[in-house]
């Protein structure tokens, strides 16, 4: 195993995934790569004349989107492990699996419950997506 992709969103289970991914990276002398997927769009509630409901606007990536990556990187740094990070946007499972393929990751580590828009479906969808690619282990 040479590369381990570790998905994080800052939730408690994602931090457990970070810890597990780093342990595996140490055991196998693999490179950990942290990834966070921000939403591609923000949904804004709109009320008023001729407005039927919420409006979707493109999400602008910012420091808040990087915070979970920064936290994971600091944990790796404290352990003396060199890691890299990648901020993506879009559908979480699809982006994670596509990036794993792009960097030729041998393993993807994710938590079982996320924060915000990916919520509890994050792990199940990721496993399905991973299984479909058959190029990485989940």
C-alpha positions in Angstrom: 0.0 0.0 0.0 1.5 3.3 -1.1 -1.2 5.9 -0.9 -4.2 6.3 1.5 -6.9 8.8 0.8 -8.5 10.0 4.0 -11.8 11.9 3.6 -12.6 14.4 6.4 -15.3 17.0 7.2 -14.3 17.8 10.7 -16.9 15.6 12.4 -16.0 13.3 15.2 -16.2 10.2 13.0 -14.1 11.9 10.4 -11.5 12.6 13.0 -11.6 8.9 13.9 -11.0 8.2 10.2 -8.1 10.6 10.2 -6.6 8.8 13.2 -7.2 5.3 11.6 -5.8 6.5 8.2 -2.7 7.8 9.8 -2.1 4.6 11.8 -2.4 2.6 8.6 -0.1 5.0 6.8 2.5 4.5 9.5 2.1 0.7 9.5 2.4 0.5 5.7 4.8 3.4 5.2 2.1 4.9 2.9 1.5 8.5 2.0 -1.7 9.9 3.6 -3.7 12.3 1.4 -6.5 14.2 3.1 -9.5 15.3 1.1 -12.5 17.4 1.9 -15.4 17.9 -0.5 -17.3 21.2 -0.2 -20.7 21.6 -1.7 -20.8 22.8 -5.3 -23.8 25.1 -4.5 -25.3 26.8 -1.5 -29.1 26.8 -1.1 -30.5 30.2 0.1 -34.0 30.6 1.5 -35.8 33.3 -0.4 -39.1 34.7 0.5 -41.0 37.3 -1.5 -43.2 38.0 -4.4 -42.8 35.6 -7.3 -40.3 33.5 -5.4 -41.4 29.8 -5.2 -38.7 28.6 -2.8 -35.0 28.4 -2.1 -32.5 29.5 -4.6 -29.2 27.6 -5.4 -26.1 29.7 -6.0 -22.5 28.5 -6.7 -20.5 27.9 -3.5 -17.4 29.9 -3.2 -14.6 28.0 -1.6 -13.1 29.7 1.4 -11.1 29.2 4.6 -14.1 27.5 6.3 -13.9 24.8 3.7 -10.2 24.2 4.4 -10.6 24.0 8.2 -11.1 20.2 8.4 -8.1 19.7 6.1 -6.0 22.0 8.2 -6.9 20.1 11.3 -6.1 16.8 9.8 -2.8 18.1 8.5 -1.9 19.3 11.9 -2.6 15.9 13.4 -0.3 14.3 10.9 2.3 16.9 11.5 2.2 16.3 15.3 2.9 12.6 14.5 5.8 13.5 12.3 4.0 12.2 9.2 4.2 14.1 5.9 0.8 14.4 4.3 -0.9 16.4 1.5 -4.4 17.9 1.3 -6.9 18.5 -1.5 -10.0 20.6 -1.4 -12.7 19.5 -3.9 -16.3 20.6 -4.6 -19.3 18.6 -5.8 -21.0 15.3 -4.9 -18.9 13.9 -2.0 -18.7 10.2 -3.0 -18.2 10.9 -6.6 -15.4 13.4 -6.0 -13.6 11.3 -3.5 -13.6 8.2 -5.7 -12.6 10.2 -8.8 -9.7 11.9 -6.8 -8.6 8.5 -5.4 -8.4 7.2 -9.0 -6.5 10.3 -10.1 -3.8 9.9 -7.3 -3.8 6.1 -7.6 -4.8 5.6 -4.0 -4.8 2.1 -2.7 -7.3 2.7 0.1 -10.0 5.2 1.0 -10.8 5.9 4.7 -14.0 7.7 5.6 -16.1 8.2 8.7 -19.5 6.8 9.1 -21.4 10.1 9.7 -20.7 13.5 8.4 -21.7 17.1 9.0 -24.1 19.2 6.9 -25.2 18.1 3.5 -23.5 14.7 3.3 -24.8 13.6 6.6 -25.2 9.9 7.4 -25.3 8.7 3.8 -21.6 9.5 3.3 -20.1 6.2 4.2 -22.7 4.0 2.4 -22.5 6.0 -0.8 -18.7 6.0 -0.7 -18.6 2.2 -0.2 -21.0 1.7 -3.2 -19.0 4.1 -5.3 -15.7 2.4 -4.3 -17.0 -1.1 -5.0 -18.2 0.0 -8.5 -14.7 1.2 -9.4 -12.9 -1.9 -8.2 -9.7 0.1 -8.4 -9.3 0.9 -4.7 -10.2 -0.8 -1.4 -12.6 0.8 1.0 
